[in-house]
């Protein structure tokens, strides 16, 4: 099984001292719907052994998270979402 980690944003609402993502905050911004749809079209071509892990910053702060999750769910690809809670 292969896993693909997709960073959909760099924004976070807490500042954990141990966080490795802190140095990247606000440097990449949010993933656009256009970029996500391109990624999703590529994922449709992948085998069934590929799973997608959503991460950020804090993914729940992305305004299009539900759209992303619903779209990935249709492909049965999303298996994990990494949160800071």
HELIX and SHEET records of a PDB file:
HELIX    1   1 UNK A   22  UNK A   24  5                                   3    
HELIX    2   2 UNK A   33  UNK A   43  1                                  11    
HELIX    3   3 UNK A   59  UNK A   61  5                                   3    
HELIX    4   4 UNK A   65  UNK A   74  1                                  10    
SHEET    1   A 3 UNK A   2  UNK A   7  0                                        
SHEET    2   A 3 UNK A  50  UNK A  55  1                                        
SHEET    3   A 3 UNK A  78  UNK A  81  1                                        
END                                                                             
